[in-house]
Amino acid sequence: MIVSKTWDPNSWRRHEALQQPEWPDQDRLKESFDNLGSFPPLVFAGEVRSLQKRLAKVAKGEAFLLQGGDCAESFNNFTADSIRDKLKVLLQMAVILTYGLNKPIVKVGRIAGQFAKPRSKSTETKNGVSLPSFRGESVNDPYFSEAARMPDPKRLERAYFQSAATLNLLRALTHGGYADLRKVHNWNQDFVAASPEGQRYAQLAESIDNSLRFFEVAGVTAKNTPMLREIEYYTSHEALILEYEQALTRVDSLSNLQYDCSAHMLWIGERTRHLDGAHVEFLRGVQNPLGCKIGPTATAEDVIGLCDKLNPENIPGRLTLITRFGHDKIGDGLPKLLRGVQKEGRSVIWSCDPMHGNTFTASTGHKTRSTEHIFQEIEHFFEIHKAEGTVAGGVHLELTGSDVTECVGGSHKVMEADLNQRYETTCDPRLNARQSLDIAFRISEILSN
């Protein structure tokens, strides 16, 4: 990709940067920025190029993008078990979707860097006291006190080291036998056996089992075929705190091009996708595959403008448009965007974020989402793409491997009254492991029929 001569890693500072913390100590910020700039990269340019190749197949309809993980990672919930369980649920979903779609699944986690969140308001008020909003643990603490909510750039360094440790474990798990296809499928069989709707999924699970038996009879096993026991797994996060992203940007020695080495894939949020804004300016110059969240207010002209800025050479797989309408708005909003992009001949991946447009406040006062609304938006997403003759490229989910009670519904029927049992998120509600598998099975059902 040719980079404009007007771009450099510092050029974003000449543009309006929205959703940035108000750092109280600029000297301390510079110290952390310099420290991050001296640390090793978290990911490598070769890995990023590998993901780019996989995403090019997604853009052509030859593969499917499964992107998922925490709304916001936490410093407190940092254990080997929690990392393993997030990976586990994505692997389980991928096996189900591989069979239903008859396509390779490109697996991208919201992990090892998802520590910052945009906020609708810069302050939060409780009992007459106003404090800075919680912006993710790379900025401040969710606890409501003046000290906890004070933005601290040293947290950016802590986010880096936690991301490094997370990546180390993920690489060990994905290449050390944990991702063995037979093992992952057995986890799915356990889920089917324990699920109240197990009979609904049993036929699909049995079909997967028969396929695996066929390969084994033919002599294709995990022992002699590495692709059955090892997987490619990539990381992603919202590139929100621009000092962090710039500090981790490196020149690749092979291509002499700039890569943001904080993650394999970065995305721009709905609140920061302004064409003349700092986030678009920064990310247009790095070589990573990019995503951009697109909500109900976006026009076809907005989307074409983003394509011009972020993917001017129209490279397949370079840009993923992640739509987040809501189950009741996608029917009106998505078709006009698909037609506009298709008319201009732009190569993009269309991915569905069915989470953010379906948030509501439960009777208990908890912010929650309905799994039925989530699935309805996904279903409409596929139906609309089929009607328009375009490629439904993927899904983007906020989920966890833990047995939380944050979203209502699912085969195990979490009710609003259950939300306070294990409502653990520091930001937005996530699908738990069982609800995530429900969604994967239901997608597989509609796409395999």
N, C-alpha and C positions, 0 to 999 in steps of 0.2 A: 504494500500500500504506500503510495506517495503521500508524504506529509507536506502540508502547506509551509512555505517559507516564513509565514507570519506566526507560526506556532513554535512554542518551546514550552518546557514543563512549568515555566513561571508565568506564561502569558495569561493564565486564568485570572491572575490578580488584577488585570486591567478591566475585568468584567464584574458585574454584580454577583456576589456569592450569597445565595439564600440559604437559610437553615444552618448557618454556622454558629458555633458557640461564641458567646462573648467572653473570651479568655481574659481574666483579670490581670494576668502577669505575662506581658509579651516577651520578656527576657526568658522566663521559664518555658514559654512556647518555643522560642528559638532553640533553646537547649535541647528540648525533646525532638524537634525537627532535625537538628544536626545529628543527634544520636541515632534516630531512625535511619537517616541517610547513610550512616556508617555500618549499619547491621547488614547481614547477608540477606539476599532475596528470599521471600517465602516460597515462591514458585519460580519455575525456569521458563525461558522463552521457548524451548523445545516442547515443553508440556502445553504451553499456550497454543502453539502452532498445531499440535495434535488435536486439541479441542476444536480449533478452527476447521480442520478437515472434517471432523465428525459433524459439526454444525452445518457445514455445507451440504451434507447429505440430508440433514433435517430440512433445510430450505427447499430441497428438491423432492421432498416427500419420501425419501428412502430410509429415514430413521425418525425417531421421536424423542423429544426433549422432556426429561423428567427432572424438574428443579424443585428442591424442597428442603426445609429445615426450619430452625427456630426463627421466630419473629425477631428476636434480639438475643444474642448470646449473653451469658452471665458469667461474671468472675466467680460467683459463689457456687454455681452448679457446674463445676469443672472437675469431672471424674472420668476415669477410663470407661466406666459402665455407661455413663450418659452419652459419651461420644460413640461408643460401640452400638448403643441402642438406636441412635439417630441413623447410623449407617445401616443397621439391620433392617429398619423399616423401609428405607429407600431401596435396598436390595430386594426385599420381598415384593414391593410394588413393581419393580422392574421385571421380575420373573413373570408376574401376572400379565403385565402389559406386553411383554415380548411375545407371549403366546397369543394374546387377543389381537394384537396388531400385525403379527408376523413381520416385525421390523426390529432392528437393533434399537436399544434404548440408550440414549446418551444421558448419563447420570451426573447431575451437577448439584452439589449440596449448598445450601445457605449456611455455611459453616466456615470456621477458621478466619473470621474477619467481620462477621455481622454484629458489630458492637455499637453501631450508631443508628439513631432513628430520627426522622423528621417529626416535627410536632406542629399541630394546628395553631397553638398559642405559645408564645415565648415564656409565659409565666403560668403558674398553677396556684390557685388560692384555696386554702382550707381554714375554716374558722377565723376568717378575716385576715389571715397571714398569706402574703404573696411571695413566692419563691420562684427561681428559674425552673422551667419544666425539665423533667427527666429526659435526657437526649441519648440514652444508651450508656452502657458502663465504660465506654472509652472516653466519655465526657464527664459524667457525674454519677451520683448514686441515686437509686430510686427512693431511699429513705427520705422522708419529708422533714428536713432540717436545713438551716442555713449553711452549715458546714458541708453536709452531704451533697447539696445541690450546687455548690460552687464548682464551676468547670475547672478541671485540673489536667493540664496537658501531659503530666506524667502517666496518666491513665492510657494514653495512646501507646506508650512503651509497654505497659502491661498487656494491652490488647495484642501487640506484636508477639510477645513471648508466649502468650496463651495460644495464639494462632499457630506459632511454630510447633509447639508441643502437640497440638491437635493434629496438624498435618503429619507429624512424625508417626503418631498412632494410626491414622487413617492409611498411610502408606504401608505400614506393617500389616494391618488387617486385610487390605485389599490384595496383597501379594503373598500372604502367609497362610492361605487355606480357609480363612473365615468366609470368603465369598464363594466357596465351592457350590456349584449350582444345585447339586443334590441336597446339600445341607440347607440351603435357602428354601428349596421347595418343601422339605420336611417341616420347616417352620410354618409355611403356609398351610400344610395339611393339619398341623396342630391348631391353627387359627380356625380352619373350617370345622374341625371336630368340636371346638368349644363355642362356636358362634351360634346364636339363636337362629340365624338365617343360613346355617351351614349347608342345608340341602340345596339352597339356591346356588351356592358356590361349588358344591361337591362335584358336579359334572365337569366343570371347567378344571378343577384341581385334578380330577382323574385323567382328563385328557392330557394335561401337562405330564402327569406321571407316566402315561403310556408312551409319550414321546421320548421321555428320558430313558425308559426301558428299551425302546427301539435303538437308541444310540448306543446303549451299553451292549446290547446283543450284537450290534454291528462293530463292536470293538472300540467305540469312541467313549473314553472315560476321562474323568478328571486327572487320573494318573498320567495318561499319555497325551492329553490335550490341554495345554496350559490355559486356554481361553475359557475352559469350564471351571477352573478353580481360581483364576485371577481376573480382575476387572479393571477397567479404566474408570476412575472416579475423579471428578474435578470440583474445584471450590469456586464460590462466588459470594459477593456481597454488594450492597448498595454503596457506591463510591460517594459518600456524603461528606466526610471531613477531608477537605482538599489538601490541607497540610500533610495529613497522613499519606494520602495517595501520591502526592508529589515526592515525598521523602522516600518512598519505596519504588519509584520509577527508575529504571536502569536502561543503559544502552546495551543491546545485545551484541556480543563480540562477533557473531557470524554475519548478521544482517546490517549492523550499525544503526538499527532502528530502536525506538523507545518502547519498552514494555512496562506496564504497571505490574510489578512483581508482588503485590499484596494478595492477588488471587488470579485464577485463570480467566474468569469472566467477571466483568463489573456491570452494574446497571445504574441508570439515572432514575430517580423517583418522579412521581407525578407532580410533586411540588417544586421540582428543580429542573424541569425539562425545557425551560425557556430557551429559545434559539440563540439569544444574545447573552445568555447567562454563563457563569463561570464553570458550571459542571459540564455543559455541552462543549465549551471551549477546551477544557482540560482533556476530556475523554476523546475528542475527535483526533487527537494527536498520538494516542497510544495504540499499539497493535493488537491489544486484546479483543476478543469478541465482546460486543457490548449489548446490553439490554436497555430498554426504556419503557417505563410504565406509562400506559395510555388510559385515561379515564373518560367519563361521559362528556366532558367539556371539549375534548379534542376534536378538531376538524380535519378533513382530508388534507387541507393546506398545511396544517400544523405537522402532520405526519410526513408529508412530502418534504417539508423544510427540515425535519430531523434526518430524513434519509440523505438529503443534500449535504448536511453538516457532518453526519456520523459515518456515512458510507457513500461518499461521492463517486467512488469507482464501481459501485453496485456489486460488491464482492459477495457471493453466496455465503451465508453463515456469519457474516460480520455483524449484522444487526438483528436483534430479536425484539419485536414489539410485543410487550406483555400487557394485554388488555385487562382492565379491572373496572367493569361496568356495574355489576350487580345483576342478579337473576331477572329483575324486572325492567332493566334498561338495555341489556345487551342486544335485544331484538331490534331496537331503534338505532342504536349507536354503531354496532359493528359493521353492518352491510355497507354503509356509505364509505367507511374507511377502507374496506377491502376493495371496493370498486375504484376508489381514487388511486390507491397504490397499484392495483393491477393495470389500470389505464395508463399509468406512467411507466409501466414495465420495471418496477423496482423489485429487487430480490430481497425479501425479508423473511424471517421466521415469525409466524404468528403463534403466540403462546397465551394461554388463558390463566389469569390470576383470579380465581373465583372467591377469594377470601375477603379482600378489602372492600368490595362493594356490597357485601352482605353482612356487615356488622350492625348489631343493634344492642340496646340495653335491656337486659332481662328484668323480670319482676323483682329479682333479688338485688338489683343494682349493678350486677356484673356486666361488663362488655362481653358480648358473646356472638357466635355465628351458628346458623343452622346448617347441619350437614345436608339437609334436603335442598336448601337454597343453593349451597355450594355445588351440589351435583346438578341441579337444574341449570345453573349458569354454564357448567361444563357441557351438558347435553345440548343446550342451545348453541354453544360455540361450535360444536361439531356439525350440527344441523345447518347452521348458517354457512359454514365453509363448504359443505357439500352442495348447497343450493347455489353458491356463487362460483363453484368450480375452482376454489383456492385450497391451499394446503393448511390443515389444522396441525400445527407443528409440535405443540407441547402443552404442558400444564406447569404452573408455578404455585406451590402450596406452602403454607406455613404449618409445620407439623413437628411433632416430637416423638421419640420412641418411648416416652414415659406414659404411665397410665393416668394422665391428668383429666380433669373435668373442666374444660374451658369452652368447648363447643357442644351444643345440644344435638341430640339425635344419634344416628348410627344404629347398627344392628343390636348393640347393647343398650341403646336408648338412654342416653344421658338426658335427664330432665333439668329444667331450670332450677328446681329445688336441690339438685345434686351439685350445682356449680361450686358451692362453697366447700365441698369435700376436699378437692385437690386443685384449686385454682392457683397455679404457681407462676404464671407468666408475669414478667415485669412490664409488658407492653400490650400486645394484641393477643387474642385467644388463638390457640393452636389446635389442630386435629391431634387426637392421641393416636397411638399405634393402631388400635382396632378400627377407628374411624378412617384412618389413612388407607388401610387394606380394604375396607368397605368401598371407598372411592375407586381404588384400583380395580377391584372386581367388577364394579358397575360400569366403569369405562370399558373394560375388556368385554363385558357382555354386549354392550351396544355396538362396539366396533367389530366384533367377531360374528355378528348376525348378518 
